[in-house]
Amino acid sequence: MSSDSPPTEELRRAPAAFTDRVTADGRFGREAVPGRYRLVINRACPWAHRAVIVRRLMGLEDAISLAVTDPLQEVIAGEDHWVFSEATGSPGGKDPVLGIHALREAYLARDPHYAGGVSVPALVDAETGHLVTNDFDRLTLDLGAEWAPLARPGAPELYPEAQRDEIDTLCEEIYQDLNNAVYRAGFAPDQQHYDAAVGAVFGRLDALEERLTDRRYLLGDALTEADIRLFPTLVRFDAVYHGHFKCNVRKLSEYPALWAYARDLFQTPGFGDTTHFGHIRTHYYYVHAAINPTRVIAAGPDVRGWLTAHHRERLGGAPFGAGTAPGPVPVGERL
């Protein structure tokens, strides 16, 4: 579906087209080695935001380089595409490492006959220029586990063996009822589909409000993969999902526990310092012309609210468990 075309059917996400895995032992043919791979993202995209958070928490900045595409997509062959630009640090509109203008070039380098969609995050082999994977679901798990031998000292354990079943179940519920449901609401083709999607969104938010009333993080006293998958949706909620996607029964800021939890995460290294509200608002309001034909970009809400006291430390726990906080954001990645 083009961003200019009104939706005519319910949004359905296609499965990842390329799902190669990079592992510590290279058991699938690709080994995690420093400098070999480049993570291509867009700072507006919630799926890409997950990967950036894990990379930062694990301290993988020196092992995996980062490429940032422009929040405004470019129409190429009739489709919207992620491209590199001067504005996002790519001289001459080409990524300085991969030497490409549009991410689709890495997809086509991998498969010259590929005719599907192009998405971020994308892990690209910097030596060959070939796309490795666009499987956002698996990518964060592997960054947290398979890349652990290259992680910083004190990196957190984000996917503990003993909690994996609970994490997987909760992440699937959050994906179906919140991460993806906000899109189903925003691009609903009719009232019936919109009502169902919005009902799922606020049913899940209500449940999360109850869950987080007496626990600091989703699984207890430390961050896990589940928190990482929830945060990108929460941080975009009042800025774009409430108005632009019509998920306006309540604002995030009207949920006492959820709003405090979201601020707690935002003020934790790896979360707020990887969030770019300017890119978020620009992309959603300008690119989605089918639901915002004037392309007027909203000015608010005031982001200073994210820095107000949250008092969640009273619930105990420590964000990194037995680990430590990551160091400063690399100079070239500071927002």
N, C-alpha and C positions, 0 to 999 in steps of 0.2 A: 504493500500500500504506500503510495506517495504521500508525503507530508501535506501536499496541497489538496489531496482527494478526500472528501468526506467519507467516514467509515460506513461500509455497507454490510459488514458482518462482524461477529465477535472477534476480538483480537486473539490470535493463537500464535504462540511463539514456536518457530521451527527449532528442532533440536540442533545442537552445535554441529557444524559441518565438518570440522577438523578437531580431532580429540587426542592427538598424540600426547603422551605424558613424558615429562622430564623428571627423572628420579635420581636418588642418591647413588644407586648402583647401576643405573643404565639398563635395567632389565627389560625395558620396552624399546631399547635402541637409542635412547637419548639420555646422556648423563648430565647431572647438574654440575656445571663447571663455571667459574666466575668469568664474566665478560663475553660469554658465547651468545646470550639471549637478550633480547630487548623487549620490554613490556610497553605496548602501545595502548594508550588510554585516551579518554576524554574526561575532563573534570566535571562535566555535567552529568555523566552517565553513572547511575547508582551501581550497576553491575561492575563497572570498571573501578569505582570507588572502593569496593570491597578488596580488590587485589592490591590497590595502592596502600590501603590500611595495613594489610598483612605484611607486605614488603617492608613497610616502615617499622612495624612492631618487631619484626624479626631482624631488622638491621641488615637487609639485603641490598641496600642502595649501591654498594660497591660491586656486588655480584651480578645484579641484573640492572641494566641501565633503563632509563625511563624516557619515553617519547610521548609528547602531549599534542593532540590534534586540536584544531580550532573548534570553538563551540558552534560556529556557523558551518553547517555542512554545505558542500558544493554539489550541484547537479551535474552528473556525468552519465552520459548515455541514458538520460531520462530518470535516473535514480539519485537519491541523496547519498552522499558519501563523506566519510571522515577524511579530512585533508590536513596537511601541515601548512603552517603559515608563518610569516614574519612575526605576527602578533603573539604566537605561542612558542617562539624561540627557534624557528626553523628558517635560516637565511635563504632567501630566494624561493621560499615556499617548498623546500625539500628537506626532509629529515636529514640532519647532518651525518648520521650513522648509516641509515638504510639507503639514503639517496633517492627516496621516492616522494612524490607529492601526495598521492592518495593511498590510503591503506589497502585499497583493492588490488594494488600492484603486488603486494606481498601474497595475497590470496591467489592471484593469477600466476605468480611465480611458482607457487606450490602446485596449482592445477590450472593449466592454460584454458581448460574447458569449463571452469567453474562459472556458474551463472546464478548462484544464490545470493543471499544477502551478505553484507559485510558489517561486522559488529566489533565492538570493543567490550572488554579488554581482549587484546590479541598478543600472544607471545610469538615473537618472530626470531628466527635464527639469523643472527647478525652476520654470520659468515656467508650463508647462501642467499639470504634475503627471502627465504621461504617462510610462510606462516607455519607455525607448529601447532597451535591450538587456539580456538576461540571459545572453548568450553569454560565459561566463567564459573560454573558450579564446581568443577573439579580443580580448577586452577588455584583457588584460594586454599583448598585442602592440601594440595601439593606444595605450595609455597610455605605453608606452615609446618609440614612434616618432611617432605622429600628434600627440601633445601635446608633443613635444620643443621646439617654439618657445616654449612657456610654461614650460618646465622651468627649474630653478635653474642658475646657472653651475656647471660642473663635474659635471653629471649624467652618469652612466655610459651607455655604449652597450650596451644589454642584448641586442640582436638584430642583431649585425653582419652586414652583407650577405655577407661572405666565409664566414661560419660557419652561415648559415641552414639549409642542407640537413642538416648534422650536428646542429644544435640540434633541428630538426623531427623527425628520426629518433629521436634519443635521448629527446625528450619523449614521443613516441608510445609507445616501449617502456616508459618509466617510468609513463605513464598506464595502459596495459593491465595491466602486471604488478605495479604497486605502488599508485599513487594510487587506482585504482578497484578493484583486486583485494582490498585490505583490506576494502572494503565487500562485495564478493562473498563473502568468507570470513565476515564477521560476519553477513550475512543469507542465508547458504546455506540452501536448503530441505532439503538432505539431505547425507549423508556424502560422496557422490561429488562434488557440487559444491564442498563445503568443501575436500576434499583437493586438487582441481584449483586452487582459488584460493590456498590456502596454499602449494602447491608453486610457483606463479608468484611469490608474494610473496618467498619466501626464495631462489628462484633469482635474482631480480632484485637482492635485497640482497647476495647473494654476489658477483654480477657487479660491483655498484657498489663493494663493499669492495675488490675487486681493482683496479678502475679508479682509485680514489682513494688507493691506497697511495703512489703516486709523483707525484701531481699535486694541487695545492691545490684546484682547482675542476674541475667536470665537463669543461669545454672548455679547461682549461689554467691560465693565470695570472691570470684575471680573472673576475668574476661574469658570467653570462649568464642569459637567460630559463630555461635548463635548471635552473640552481641554484635559481631562484625557484620552479619547479614541484615540485622535489623536497623542499625544506625543510618546507613545511607538513605533509607526510606524516611526515617524520622526527621533527619536534618533537611530534607527537601519538602517536608509535608506542608508547613505553613507558607513556605516561599512559592511553591508551584502546585502541589497536589490539591490544596484546599480551594484555590480559586481556579486555576487553569484546568484542572481535571475534575472540578465540581465535587470534590470530596469535602463538603462544607457543612456536615452535620455538627462537627465540633472542630476546633483547632487543636493542634498538639499542645499548645500553651494553655489549654483549658483542662488538661489531664494533669492533676497535681503530681502523681508519682512518675508518670511517663515523661513529663516535661522536665522534672528534676533529674531523672535518669539520663535523658538525652543531653542535658547540660553537663552532667557528670562526665559522660563520654566525650563530649565536645572539648572539655577542658583537660582531657587526658591526652598526652602526646600520642600522635598517630591518627587522631580523629579530627579535631578542629583544624589542625595544621595541614590536613590534606583536603579541606573543604573550601571550595571556591564559589561563593554565592553569586558572584558576577557571571561566571560561566554557566552556572545552573539556570539563572533567570534568563540570560540571553538565549541559550539553546532552546529551552522549552517554549518560551513565548514567541520567539522569532521563527524557529524551524517548523513548529507545528501549526502551519498556516491554515490547515483544515479546520482547526478548532479555535484559532485566533487569527482570523483573516487580516486584521489590521496590522498584525505583527508589532503592536505596541508592547513594550517590555515593562512589566510592573516594577515599581520602585522599592517596594517593601517586601516583608516587614523589616523593622530595624534589627540588624544582626547583633547589636550590643546586648540584647536580652540573653544571648547565648553565654555571655560572660558573667552573668549574675550568680550569686551564691546558690548552691544546690543543696547543701547540708546532707548529702547522701553518705558522707563518711561516718555519720552516726550509726549506720547499719552495719559497720564493720567491713571486713574484707580488704583486699588489696588488688588493684586492677591487674597486676602482672603476676599474681600468686607468689611463688617463691623467687620469681625473677625480678628484674629491674626495668626501669623506664628506658626507652631508646634515647640516644643522644640528640643533639640539635639537628634540625632539618638541614640537609646539604644546601649549600648556598644557591646553587642553580635551581633548586626546587622550592624555595621559600615563596609563600603566597602573600 
